[in-house]
């Protein structure tokens, strides 16, 4: 058998575990995660290339922002457009759901998946927290009555439970065609982009519920050599009070964010990293379409 290659979109409501699932499927972190909804803002490709044995395949996972009904700001509309765009030209959809509750955003995502008429696998996440698996049956019956799934797979993205079975199902769905990306490539995103995202991840994890979704990270300087990567990044917030919260007393919070981001960047890049963080107020950036596009948040694939 020759090379097989295909695109697989991971779709679901915000905070259902899409980025965690993709990272574990490819065995490497390329998409940031946090417990807060709408962490992912752009489409991110994760590339898993298998070269061992007779079968050679490349799975191109498309991690999408969570589909959500509320579109009060330009950034929300762009995120929804990015998520919906992933359903345009893929070979398989993984519709990811959480067994603990079904809400309007789940319904919206499910509606978009049904509209696409693409082959779809229902992936029920977080089953490690379900004591009696019989509790999953009402959800499965409800969704199966409305559409036909190729397969139904219970998993735990965080624990890696049943992911091997899911990968087998994905592999069977790949068409025979040449690979799109080199075999050593794991994402379509630049290291500069990943650096900004890692800083934003640490920011979100440090701030918890204190900072609303009115912050982003912009890389001002990025120079790389074999021994040292020199990065200057600016955290943008919308109000002066938010700036004070991010910096913290005696800059303690900003130092923690910087230390955690630098340590992860060093593991990613395999060299020493000098990371400088700044915090600036940019009022209304999340509603400014031009500003969003300049930050790479344009909702396009």
Backbone as CSV, one residue per row, in Angstrom:
resi,resn,N_x,N_y,N_z,CA_x,CA_y,CA_z,C_x,C_y,C_z
1,UNK,0.851,-1.194,0.000,0.000,0.000,0.000,0.887,1.244,0.000
2,UNK,0.485,2.277,-0.768,1.266,3.495,-0.842,0.979,4.422,0.319
3,UNK,1.414,5.655,0.187,1.200,6.632,1.246,-0.272,7.008,1.347
4,UNK,-0.716,7.184,2.583,-2.074,7.651,2.840,-2.000,8.942,3.641
5,UNK,-2.924,9.839,3.361,-2.888,11.148,4.019,-4.294,11.729,4.047
6,UNK,-4.630,12.398,5.149,-5.944,13.016,5.222,-6.049,14.018,6.360
7,UNK,-7.070,14.872,6.231,-7.342,15.900,7.243,-8.463,15.423,8.172
8,UNK,-8.269,15.645,9.465,-9.251,15.243,10.473,-9.552,16.446,11.360
9,UNK,-10.778,16.936,11.321,-11.167,18.085,12.139,-11.673,17.626,13.497
10,UNK,-11.209,18.295,14.549,-11.687,18.030,15.908,-12.627,19.168,16.276
11,UNK,-13.910,18.850,16.436,-14.950,19.868,16.585,-15.735,19.623,17.860
12,UNK,-16.152,20.716,18.505,-16.968,20.619,19.706,-17.119,21.989,20.332
13,UNK,-17.846,22.040,21.415,-18.043,23.312,22.111,-16.758,23.713,22.834
14,UNK,-16.693,24.952,23.348,-15.504,25.378,24.091,-15.239,24.504,25.322
15,UNK,-13.963,24.289,25.596,-13.515,23.631,26.830,-13.950,22.184,26.955
16,UNK,-14.108,21.497,25.812,-14.500,20.088,25.850,-13.286,19.168,25.770
17,UNK,-12.086,19.753,25.490,-10.861,18.955,25.480,-10.261,18.732,24.104
18,UNK,-10.602,19.577,23.136,-10.124,19.373,21.754,-8.603,19.484,21.645
19,UNK,-8.028,20.521,22.237,-6.571,20.707,22.149,-5.828,19.601,22.890
20,UNK,-6.333,19.211,24.047,-5.715,18.116,24.800,-5.742,16.829,23.987
21,UNK,-6.871,16.570,23.324,-6.982,15.364,22.507,-5.965,15.381,21.370
22,UNK,-5.863,16.503,20.660,-4.919,16.556,19.552,-3.478,16.379,20.033
23,UNK,-3.121,17.059,21.101,-1.755,16.941,21.619,-1.403,15.498,21.956
24,UNK,-2.339,14.774,22.544,-2.082,13.384,22.925,-2.094,12.451,21.715
25,UNK,-2.904,12.759,20.718,-2.929,11.925,19.522,-1.616,12.000,18.747
26,UNK,-1.020,13.189,18.704,0.244,13.309,17.959,1.469,13.113,18.855
27,UNK,1.234,13.046,20.171,2.341,12.792,21.088,3.241,13.974,21.318
28,UNK,2.731,15.174,21.055,3.534,16.382,21.256,2.604,17.572,21.421
29,UNK,3.008,18.522,22.258,2.159,19.680,22.495,2.346,20.715,21.394
30,UNK,1.279,20.967,20.651,1.319,22.020,19.637,0.168,23.004,19.822
31,UNK,-0.769,22.682,20.701,-1.906,23.565,20.941,-2.030,23.793,22.444
32,UNK,-2.177,25.052,22.853,-2.193,25.350,24.279,-3.504,24.922,24.905
33,UNK,-3.469,24.691,26.220,-4.652,24.229,26.936,-4.798,25.000,28.242
34,UNK,-6.023,25.115,28.692,-6.311,25.621,30.035,-7.724,25.187,30.376
35,UNK,-8.131,25.405,31.600,-9.476,25.007,32.022,-10.521,26.026,31.593
36,UNK,-10.077,27.121,31.012,-11.009,28.169,30.635,-11.489,27.974,29.205
37,UNK,-12.782,28.207,28.951,-13.303,28.059,27.591,-12.629,29.022,26.621
38,UNK,-12.652,28.655,25.343,-12.182,29.505,24.258,-10.688,29.824,24.370
39,UNK,-9.914,28.851,24.882,-8.460,29.035,24.915,-7.903,29.068,23.500
40,UNK,-8.367,28.146,22.642,-7.916,28.112,21.248,-8.662,29.179,20.459
41,UNK,-7.918,30.008,19.731,-8.536,31.105,18.979,-8.392,30.945,17.474
42,UNK,-7.449,30.152,17.019,-7.219,29.928,15.599,-7.273,28.442,15.297
43,UNK,-7.410,28.108,14.032,-7.162,26.732,13.621,-5.682,26.441,13.790
44,UNK,-5.375,25.295,14.376,-3.990,24.849,14.532,-3.892,23.436,13.978
45,UNK,-2.944,23.204,13.094,-2.756,21.867,12.551,-1.733,21.108,13.377
46,UNK,-2.060,19.869,13.717,-1.128,18.953,14.345,-0.902,17.785,13.405
47,UNK,0.341,17.481,13.085,0.657,16.521,12.031,1.297,15.273,12.638
48,UNK,0.662,14.137,12.404,1.153,12.852,12.915,1.513,11.967,11.719
49,UNK,2.808,11.742,11.515,3.275,10.948,10.377,3.834,9.627,10.860
50,UNK,3.330,8.541,10.309,3.741,7.182,10.684,4.534,6.571,9.535
51,UNK,5.778,6.192,9.820,6.654,5.689,8.749,7.127,4.261,8.979
52,UNK,6.721,3.642,10.078,7.203,2.298,10.399,6.361,1.221,9.707
53,UNK,7.024,0.125,9.323,6.316,-1.004,8.728,5.859,-0.731,7.309
54,UNK,4.905,-1.539,6.858,4.417,-1.427,5.488,3.498,-0.230,5.292
55,UNK,2.740,0.105,6.336,1.789,1.209,6.203,2.453,2.533,6.545
56,UNK,2.302,3.489,5.645,2.848,4.819,5.863,1.714,5.822,5.695
57,UNK,1.447,6.572,6.755,0.330,7.502,6.676,0.658,8.798,7.408
58,UNK,-0.085,9.831,7.036,0.038,11.142,7.670,-1.363,11.659,7.994
59,UNK,-1.603,11.868,9.291,-2.869,12.436,9.739,-2.646,13.910,10.046
60,UNK,-3.455,14.768,9.451,-3.356,16.206,9.699,-4.582,16.612,10.517
61,UNK,-4.376,16.714,11.832,-5.465,17.092,12.725,-5.674,18.604,12.684
62,UNK,-6.935,19.013,12.668,-7.274,20.437,12.686,-7.938,20.732,14.022
63,UNK,-7.189,21.386,14.912,-7.742,21.793,16.207,-8.458,23.123,15.997
64,UNK,-9.708,23.197,16.403,-10.520,24.378,16.121,-10.937,25.084,17.408
65,UNK,-11.214,26.394,17.328,-11.846,27.069,18.468,-13.199,26.432,18.741
66,UNK,-13.637,26.488,19.981,-14.942,25.923,20.317,-16.071,26.730,19.707
67,UNK,-17.019,26.051,19.080,-18.191,26.735,18.538,-19.085,27.201,19.680
68,UNK,-19.507,28.461,19.625,-20.338,29.002,20.692,-21.346,29.991,20.112
69,UNK,-22.503,30.083,20.750,-23.589,30.922,20.242,-23.340,32.399,20.488
70,UNK,-22.770,32.741,21.605,-22.556,34.150,21.924,-21.468,34.732,21.026
71,UNK,-21.810,35.791,20.273,-20.843,36.458,19.403,-20.853,37.964,19.674
72,UNK,-20.622,38.368,20.925,-20.741,39.792,21.250,-19.602,40.645,20.692
73,UNK,-18.470,40.017,20.374,-17.300,40.787,19.961,-16.737,40.219,18.668
74,UNK,-15.921,41.038,18.012,-15.324,40.620,16.738,-14.497,39.353,16.903
75,UNK,-13.792,39.229,18.024,-12.940,38.052,18.227,-13.785,36.774,18.312
76,UNK,-14.985,36.862,18.920,-15.861,35.685,18.985,-16.346,35.279,17.602
77,UNK,-16.684,36.252,16.785,-17.137,35.949,15.425,-16.029,35.308,14.608
78,UNK,-14.796,35.806,14.781,-13.663,35.239,14.046,-13.369,33.813,14.501
79,UNK,-13.497,33.559,15.802,-13.259,32.213,16.312,-14.283,31.234,15.754
80,UNK,-15.550,31.641,15.711,-16.580,30.769,15.147,-16.339,30.523,13.662
81,UNK,-15.885,31.556,12.947,-15.614,31.385,11.520,-14.470,30.403,11.299
82,UNK,-13.454,30.467,12.161,-12.332,29.528,12.054,-12.791,28.102,12.311
83,UNK,-13.663,27.916,13.311,-14.152,26.574,13.634,-15.019,26.019,12.509
84,UNK,-15.917,26.840,11.979,-16.798,26.382,10.913,-16.027,26.108,9.627
85,UNK,-14.967,26.892,9.387,-14.162,26.702,8.184,-13.480,25.354,8.144
86,UNK,-13.237,24.758,9.310,-12.573,23.452,9.366,-13.437,22.346,8.780
87,UNK,-14.736,22.596,8.686,-15.644,21.574,8.170,-15.809,21.659,6.653
88,UNK,-14.975,22.450,6.003,-15.105,22.628,4.568,-14.474,21.529,3.733
89,UNK,-13.313,21.070,4.111,-12.585,20.136,3.238,-11.729,19.184,4.063
90,UNK,-12.383,18.361,4.882,-11.659,17.358,5.658,-12.204,15.978,5.310
91,UNK,-11.433,14.965,5.650,-11.820,13.587,5.338,-12.635,12.944,6.458
92,UNK,-12.487,13.479,7.673,-13.165,12.889,8.832,-13.338,13.963,9.893
93,UNK,-14.451,13.877,10.620,-14.712,14.778,11.737,-14.728,13.975,13.030
94,UNK,-14.017,14.464,14.040,-14.143,13.928,15.391,-15.015,14.907,16.160
95,UNK,-16.248,14.509,16.450,-17.156,15.357,17.222,-16.988,15.016,18.689
96,UNK,-16.374,15.931,19.422,-15.985,15.676,20.808,-17.035,16.234,21.754
97,UNK,-17.494,15.390,22.672,-18.497,15.811,23.648,-18.046,15.420,25.049
98,UNK,-18.620,16.126,26.015,-18.384,15.878,27.431,-19.650,15.233,27.990
99,UNK,-19.537,14.069,28.638,-20.750,13.396,29.129,-21.422,14.110,30.281
100,UNK,-20.767,15.112,30.850,-21.322,15.791,32.026,-22.067,17.063,31.614
101,UNK,-23.208,16.884,30.992,-24.027,18.043,30.634,-23.982,18.346,29.149
102,UNK,-25.087,18.824,28.644,-25.250,19.188,27.231,-25.860,20.580,27.205
103,UNK,-25.232,21.524,26.487,-25.751,22.887,26.498,-25.958,23.425,25.080
104,UNK,-26.299,24.694,24.981,-26.600,25.304,23.680,-25.407,25.276,22.736
105,UNK,-24.184,25.415,23.297,-22.996,25.385,22.445,-22.764,23.981,21.878
106,UNK,-23.050,22.948,22.680,-22.993,21.579,22.157,-23.983,21.419,21.003
107,UNK,-25.172,21.956,21.199,-26.220,21.841,20.176,-25.791,22.536,18.882
108,UNK,-25.172,23.712,19.023,-24.690,24.435,17.841,-23.625,23.631,17.111
109,UNK,-22.660,23.109,17.851,-21.584,22.320,17.229,-22.150,21.083,16.542
110,UNK,-23.089,20.424,17.198,-23.712,19.224,16.629,-24.468,19.567,15.335
111,UNK,-25.162,20.701,15.340,-25.889,21.152,14.146,-24.919,21.386,12.986
112,UNK,-23.786,22.033,13.260,-22.790,22.301,12.211,-22.214,20.989,11.666
113,UNK,-21.980,20.043,12.547,-21.449,18.740,12.110,-22.460,18.027,11.221
114,UNK,-23.719,18.025,11.622,-24.760,17.380,10.803,-24.883,18.043,9.444
115,UNK,-24.800,19.366,9.439,-24.897,20.112,8.174,-23.767,19.753,7.213
116,UNK,-22.603,19.450,7.742,-21.437,19.173,6.896,-21.588,17.886,6.099
117,UNK,-22.369,16.926,6.639,-22.591,15.614,6.005,-21.269,14.858,5.784
118,UNK,-20.284,15.157,6.604,-18.989,14.473,6.515,-18.989,13.229,7.403
119,UNK,-18.169,12.221,7.069,-18.029,11.072,7.976,-17.603,11.554,9.364
120,UNK,-18.316,11.117,10.379,-18.093,11.656,11.719,-17.984,10.545,12.750
121,UNK,-16.981,10.669,13.610,-16.827,9.782,14.766,-17.258,10.547,16.009
122,UNK,-18.175,9.989,16.765,-18.564,10.578,18.041,-17.540,10.153,19.086
123,UNK,-16.844,11.134,19.645,-15.820,10.866,20.657,-16.314,11.427,21.991
124,UNK,-16.565,10.539,22.947,-17.055,10.950,24.264,-15.861,11.042,25.199
125,UNK,-15.532,12.249,25.604,-14.324,12.506,26.394,-14.597,12.395,27.905
126,UNK,-13.517,12.313,28.659,-13.545,12.335,30.131,-14.269,11.131,30.733
127,UNK,-14.209,9.985,30.039,-14.917,8.807,30.556,-14.224,8.218,31.786
128,UNK,-12.991,8.662,32.058,-12.319,8.209,33.281,-13.052,8.698,34.523
129,UNK,-13.900,9.723,34.351,-14.653,10.268,35.478,-16.057,9.681,35.582
130,UNK,-16.382,8.760,34.649,-17.706,8.129,34.660,-17.593,6.758,35.324
131,UNK,-18.197,6.579,36.486,-18.087,5.320,37.217,-18.861,4.192,36.534
132,UNK,-20.087,4.491,36.137,-20.937,3.492,35.485,-21.088,3.878,34.013
133,UNK,-20.473,3.102,33.117,-20.500,3.437,31.686,-21.917,3.386,31.106
134,UNK,-22.858,2.739,31.817,-24.247,2.735,31.358,-24.828,4.153,31.335
135,UNK,-24.209,5.053,32.105,-24.684,6.433,32.152,-24.470,7.157,30.822
136,UNK,-23.623,6.604,29.957,-23.359,7.229,28.661,-24.449,6.933,27.643
137,UNK,-25.244,5.889,27.887,-26.213,5.428,26.887,-27.254,6.481,26.489
138,UNK,-27.855,7.232,27.435,-28.850,8.228,27.012,-28.283,9.257,26.037
139,UNK,-27.047,9.719,26.271,-26.420,10.690,25.371,-26.172,10.061,24.004
140,UNK,-25.651,8.840,24.005,-25.379,8.146,22.736,-26.668,7.943,21.950
141,UNK,-27.722,7.524,22.629,-29.007,7.282,21.961,-29.594,8.578,21.409
142,UNK,-29.461,9.647,22.180,-29.996,10.947,21.753,-29.320,11.423,20.472
143,UNK,-27.996,11.350,20.427,-27.254,11.858,19.272,-27.384,10.919,18.074
144,UNK,-27.352,9.626,18.331,-27.441,8.645,17.245,-28.795,8.680,16.556
145,UNK,-29.833,9.115,17.278,-31.163,9.215,16.681,-31.247,10.345,15.657
146,UNK,-30.305,11.295,15.751,-30.347,12.463,14.868,-29.361,12.396,13.711
147,UNK,-28.361,11.544,13.827,-27.403,11.396,12.732,-26.718,10.038,12.859
148,UNK,-26.081,9.614,11.775,-25.394,8.326,11.775,-23.891,8.553,11.917
149,UNK,-23.314,8.014,12.976,-21.874,8.144,13.205,-21.130,6.949,12.617
150,UNK,-19.943,7.215,12.093,-19.098,6.124,11.599,-18.733,5.174,12.730
151,UNK,-18.372,5.767,13.870,-18.015,5.007,15.070,-18.366,5.851,16.284
152,UNK,-18.463,5.201,17.434,-18.630,5.893,18.706,-17.525,5.399,19.634
153,UNK,-16.685,6.323,20.107,-15.505,5.927,20.875,-15.448,6.711,22.192
154,UNK,-15.511,6.035,23.339,-15.295,6.712,24.622,-13.792,6.821,24.900
155,UNK,-13.346,8.010,25.321,-11.921,8.213,25.568,-11.722,9.088,26.803
156,UNK,-10.489,9.131,27.249,-10.036,10.184,28.154,-8.814,10.802,27.490
157,UNK,-8.990,12.011,26.938,-7.881,12.675,26.251,-6.725,12.930,27.209
158,UNK,-7.044,13.341,28.426,-6.013,13.681,29.396,-5.239,12.452,29.851
159,UNK,-5.927,11.328,30.070,-5.291,10.108,30.556,-4.784,9.222,29.418
160,UNK,-5.167,9.536,28.184,-4.746,8.718,27.045,-5.552,7.445,26.879
161,UNK,-6.680,7.343,27.568,-7.499,6.131,27.532,-8.172,5.940,26.173
162,UNK,-7.980,4.770,25.581,-8.640,4.360,24.340,-8.206,5.163,23.111
163,UNK,-7.129,5.908,23.210,-6.684,6.700,22.059,-6.102,5.821,20.959
164,UNK,-5.523,4.678,21.318,-5.008,3.760,20.297,-6.141,3.249,19.413
165,UNK,-7.277,2.945,20.031,-8.438,2.487,19.270,-8.951,3.600,18.355
166,UNK,-8.970,4.815,18.877,-9.404,5.951,18.062,-8.476,6.165,16.868
167,UNK,-7.163,6.018,17.098,-6.202,6.207,16.004,-6.380,5.151,14.913
168,UNK,-6.730,3.939,15.290,-6.975,2.885,14.299,-8.154,3.255,13.400
169,UNK,-9.186,3.801,14.003,-10.369,4.215,13.244,-10.017,5.359,12.296
170,UNK,-9.221,6.297,12.791,-8.803,7.433,11.960,-7.961,6.957,10.783
171,UNK,-7.023,6.068,11.064,-6.123,5.576,10.012,-6.892,4.933,8.863
172,UNK,-7.955,4.186,9.199,-8.751,3.505,8.170,-9.485,4.492,7.264
173,UNK,-9.713,5.706,7.753,-10.472,6.701,6.990,-9.602,7.512,6.030
174,UNK,-8.289,7.321,6.087,-7.387,8.149,5.276,-7.363,7.673,3.826
175,UNK,-7.503,8.590,2.877,-7.400,8.202,1.461,-5.942,7.952,1.064
176,UNK,-5.759,7.161,0.022,-4.412,6.902,-0.479,-3.992,8.079,-1.357
177,UNK,-3.038,8.825,-0.884,-2.519,9.988,-1.603,-1.219,10.439,-0.935
178,UNK,-0.389,11.229,-1.639,0.900,11.648,-1.071,0.714,12.523,0.165
179,UNK,1.737,12.524,1.007,1.720,13.374,2.185,1.746,14.844,1.781
180,UNK,1.151,15.664,2.617,1.124,17.110,2.379,2.354,17.787,2.990
181,UNK,2.810,17.269,4.142,3.902,17.903,4.881,5.092,16.951,5.010
182,UNK,6.302,17.501,5.207,7.468,16.650,5.476,7.235,15.801,6.719
183,UNK,7.863,14.628,6.774,7.580,13.687,7.859,8.048,14.167,9.221
184,UNK,8.988,15.133,9.280,9.466,15.620,10.573,8.706,16.862,11.055
185,UNK,7.670,17.261,10.343,6.905,18.459,10.709,5.732,18.058,11.593
186,UNK,5.518,18.795,12.712,4.437,18.441,13.635,3.331,19.492,13.694
187,UNK,3.555,20.669,13.129,2.518,21.697,13.077,2.822,22.666,11.953
188,UNK,1.767,23.335,11.487,1.941,24.339,10.437,2.303,25.690,11.027
189,UNK,2.235,25.816,12.338,2.475,27.105,12.981,3.965,27.360,13.211
190,UNK,4.369,28.615,13.117,5.771,28.989,13.302,6.146,28.925,14.778
191,UNK,7.441,28.855,15.050,7.922,28.868,16.428,7.546,30.190,17.093
192,UNK,7.537,31.257,16.331,7.144,32.573,16.849,5.701,32.532,17.366
193,UNK,4.825,31.908,16.575,3.426,31.771,16.982,3.316,30.921,18.245
194,UNK,4.038,29.788,18.288,3.990,28.913,19.450,4.498,29.621,20.698
195,UNK,5.508,30.480,20.535,6.030,31.224,21.683,4.955,32.144,22.257
196,UNK,4.245,32.853,21.396,3.175,33.738,21.860,2.078,32.945,22.559
197,UNK,1.732,31.780,21.997,0.673,30.960,22.573,1.075,30.388,23.942
198,UNK,2.346,30.006,24.086,2.787,29.473,25.381,2.755,30.550,26.458
199,UNK,3.119,31.770,26.111,3.021,32.867,27.077,1.548,33.085,27.448
200,UNK,0.667,33.045,26.455,-0.765,33.246,26.719,-1.336,32.123,27.588
201,UNK,-0.871,30.893,27.366,-1.319,29.778,28.195,-0.950,30.002,29.656
202,UNK,0.306,30.386,29.902,0.736,30.605,31.289,0.002,31.784,31.910
203,UNK,-0.282,32.799,31.097,-1.057,33.940,31.575,-2.447,33.486,32.032
204,UNK,-3.108,32.683,31.210,-4.462,32.239,31.543,-4.471,31.337,32.772
205,UNK,-3.457,30.500,32.882,-3.414,29.598,34.036,-3.103,30.352,35.321
206,UNK,-2.282,31.391,35.237,-1.957,32.187,36.416,-3.133,33.045,36.859
207,UNK,-3.857,33.595,35.890,-4.907,34.554,36.216,-6.207,33.891,36.634
208,UNK,-6.436,32.647,36.201,-7.687,32.002,36.556,-8.868,32.804,36.052
209,UNK,-9.824,33.079,36.936,-11.030,33.817,36.538,-10.868,35.323,36.687
210,UNK,-9.678,35.774,37.086,-9.489,37.203,37.332,-9.484,38.028,36.059
211,UNK,-8.980,37.441,34.973,-8.836,38.194,33.729,-9.807,37.646,32.689
212,UNK,-10.723,38.469,32.202,-11.634,38.007,31.147,-10.872,37.821,29.836
213,UNK,-11.608,37.413,28.811,-10.941,37.141,27.531,-10.650,38.433,26.785
214,UNK,-9.920,39.308,27.450,-9.554,40.587,26.844,-8.046,40.755,26.886
215,UNK,-7.339,39.637,26.736,-5.878,39.693,26.716,-5.355,38.846,25.568
216,UNK,-4.212,39.243,25.051,-3.533,38.462,24.028,-2.045,38.744,24.129
217,UNK,-1.254,38.050,23.339,0.205,38.192,23.409,0.748,38.452,22.011
218,UNK,1.621,39.430,21.909,2.247,39.788,20.641,3.764,39.687,20.786
219,UNK,4.419,38.979,19.866,5.870,38.851,19.884,6.481,40.072,19.197
220,UNK,7.280,40.827,19.937,7.909,42.030,19.396,9.282,41.732,18.798
221,UNK,9.970,40.745,19.401,11.329,40.421,18.957,11.534,38.916,19.084
222,UNK,12.129,38.328,18.050,12.404,36.890,18.095,13.665,36.628,17.278
223,UNK,14.767,36.382,17.960,16.015,36.033,17.290,16.492,34.703,17.836
224,UNK,16.912,33.818,16.951,17.231,32.447,17.328,18.605,32.052,16.813
225,UNK,19.378,31.410,17.689,20.661,30.823,17.309,20.721,29.420,17.899
226,UNK,21.808,28.697,17.684,21.919,27.341,18.211,21.929,27.318,19.728
227,UNK,22.480,28.354,20.347,22.659,28.351,21.802,21.637,29.195,22.547
228,UNK,21.032,30.181,21.880,20.159,31.114,22.597,19.030,31.604,21.702
229,UNK,17.846,31.689,22.293,16.695,32.300,21.624,16.282,33.518,22.450
230,UNK,16.303,34.680,21.827,16.015,35.943,22.503,14.615,36.406,22.084
231,UNK,13.700,36.457,23.058,12.304,36.770,22.750,11.814,37.918,23.628
232,UNK,11.166,38.876,22.994,10.457,39.935,23.724,8.984,39.840,23.356
233,UNK,8.124,39.737,24.359,6.687,39.578,24.111,5.909,40.609,24.919
234,UNK,4.841,41.097,24.320,3.971,42.068,24.979,2.601,41.445,25.227
235,UNK,2.167,41.504,26.473,0.821,41.076,26.845,-0.091,42.287,26.720
236,UNK,-1.109,42.176,25.875,-2.056,43.268,25.678,-3.308,43.021,26.507
237,UNK,-3.710,44.030,27.266,-4.964,43.979,28.014,-5.758,45.232,27.667
238,UNK,-7.018,45.269,28.108,-7.893,46.367,27.698,-8.000,47.499,28.713
239,UNK,-7.649,47.234,29.974,-7.802,48.279,30.983,-6.584,48.331,31.905
240,UNK,-6.372,49.504,32.488,-5.219,49.710,33.370,-5.278,48.788,34.583
241,UNK,-6.497,48.545,35.087,-6.633,47.657,36.236,-6.201,46.240,35.914
242,UNK,-6.450,45.800,34.681,-6.021,44.465,34.261,-4.499,44.403,34.180
243,UNK,-3.899,45.474,33.735,-2.430,45.526,33.659,-1.819,45.325,35.045
244,UNK,-2.400,45.984,36.051,-1.889,45.844,37.414,-2.030,44.405,37.904
245,UNK,-3.150,43.769,37.577,-3.368,42.381,38.002,-2.348,41.443,37.368
246,UNK,-2.080,41.631,36.084,-1.136,40.761,35.378,0.269,40.916,35.949
247,UNK,0.655,42.156,36.243,2.004,42.397,36.777,2.120,41.871,38.205
248,UNK,1.124,42.149,39.031,1.150,41.679,40.416,2.037,42.526,41.305
249,UNK,1.963,42.267,42.597,2.767,43.011,43.558,4.248,42.735,43.334
250,UNK,5.031,43.800,43.204,6.473,43.696,42.950,6.757,42.826,41.717
251,UNK,5.838,42.863,40.753,5.975,42.114,39.487,6.024,40.604,39.707
252,UNK,5.481,40.137,40.842,5.592,38.707,41.181,4.827,37.820,40.197
253,UNK,3.638,38.242,39.794,2.839,37.410,38.903,3.449,37.361,37.504
254,UNK,3.912,38.501,37.026,4.531,38.544,35.695,5.791,37.684,35.664
255,UNK,6.537,37.663,36.772,7.741,36.825,36.852,7.373,35.346,36.771
256,UNK,6.288,34.950,37.442,5.860,33.548,37.391,5.451,33.157,35.972
257,UNK,4.700,34.036,35.328,4.289,33.777,33.945,5.520,33.617,33.062
258,UNK,6.477,34.534,33.218,7.691,34.501,32.409,8.534,33.259,32.661
259,UNK,8.664,32.876,33.925,9.466,31.696,34.264,8.859,30.430,33.689
260,UNK,7.551,30.260,33.851,6.884,29.063,33.347,6.941,28.992,31.821
261,UNK,6.741,30.130,31.160,6.794,30.155,29.695,8.211,29.885,29.204
262,UNK,9.198,30.469,29.859,10.596,30.280,29.438,11.010,28.822,29.570
263,UNK,10.630,28.179,30.674,11.012,26.779,30.880,10.409,25.877,29.810
264,UNK,9.149,26.131,29.447,8.522,25.296,28.419,9.102,25.593,27.037
265,UNK,9.423,26.855,26.778,10.048,27.208,25.501,11.419,26.556,25.355
266,UNK,12.158,26.461,26.446,13.473,25.814,26.387,13.337,24.331,26.056
267,UNK,12.289,23.694,26.591,12.060,22.285,26.243,11.648,22.155,24.778
268,UNK,10.856,23.088,24.311,10.388,23.054,22.925,11.521,23.306,21.938
269,UNK,12.366,24.291,22.230,13.396,24.722,21.284,14.723,23.994,21.465
270,UNK,14.920,23.399,22.631,16.170,22.690,22.869,17.366,23.601,23.043
271,UNK,17.135,24.823,23.525,18.236,25.756,23.774,17.820,26.714,24.890
272,UNK,18.757,27.514,25.346,18.458,28.524,26.356,17.567,29.607,25.756
273,UNK,16.673,30.123,26.576,15.763,31.172,26.122,15.862,32.373,27.058
274,UNK,16.020,33.556,26.459,15.915,34.804,27.216,14.562,35.417,26.859
275,UNK,13.665,35.473,27.832,12.308,35.938,27.584,12.033,37.209,28.385
276,UNK,11.676,38.260,27.683,11.298,39.522,28.321,9.814,39.753,28.082
277,UNK,9.081,40.039,29.160,7.645,40.272,29.051,7.296,41.712,29.422
278,UNK,6.409,42.294,28.649,5.895,43.629,28.909,4.368,43.564,28.899
279,UNK,3.733,44.473,29.609,2.274,44.516,29.647,1.822,45.911,29.231
280,UNK,0.968,45.968,28.220,0.469,47.248,27.713,-1.052,47.235,27.659
281,UNK,-1.625,48.417,27.795,-3.065,48.579,27.667,-3.379,48.976,26.225
282,UNK,-4.247,48.195,25.580,-4.720,48.508,24.225,-6.238,48.370,24.242
283,UNK,-6.895,49.451,24.526,-8.340,49.433,24.714,-9.069,49.010,23.442
284,UNK,-10.010,48.061,23.614,-10.884,47.664,22.517,-10.258,46.794,21.446
285,UNK,-9.110,46.181,21.718,-8.451,45.393,20.669,-9.310,44.197,20.225
286,UNK,-10.084,43.619,21.142,-10.877,42.431,20.805,-12.082,42.756,19.929
287,UNK,-12.393,44.047,19.753,-13.476,44.467,18.866,-12.957,45.146,17.603
288,UNK,-11.649,45.264,17.488,-11.023,45.960,16.359,-10.569,44.928,15.329
289,UNK,-11.293,44.817,14.222,-10.992,43.804,13.218,-9.579,43.972,12.678
290,UNK,-9.169,45.209,12.438,-7.809,45.439,11.922,-6.762,44.968,12.925
291,UNK,-6.970,45.272,14.210,-6.023,44.844,15.247,-5.987,43.321,15.339
292,UNK,-7.143,42.674,15.239,-7.191,41.217,15.306,-6.427,40.590,14.154
293,UNK,-6.582,41.138,12.958,-5.867,40.595,11.808,-4.365,40.798,11.951
294,UNK,-3.962,41.926,12.511,-2.522,42.159,12.704,-1.925,41.199,13.714
295,UNK,-2.771,40.667,14.615,-2.337,39.686,15.602,-2.494,38.249,15.111
296,UNK,-2.926,38.107,13.842,-3.101,36.777,13.277,-4.424,36.139,13.615
297,UNK,-5.358,36.902,14.183,-6.660,36.372,14.583,-7.703,36.789,13.548
298,UNK,-7.626,36.175,12.370,-8.532,36.618,11.303,-9.627,35.611,10.997
299,UNK,-9.642,34.480,11.720,-10.703,33.505,11.508,-10.548,32.667,10.276
300,UNK,-9.448,32.799,9.551,-9.234,32.023,8.340,-8.372,30.813,8.633
301,UNK,-8.512,29.790,7.785,-7.706,28.585,7.958,-6.352,28.801,7.373
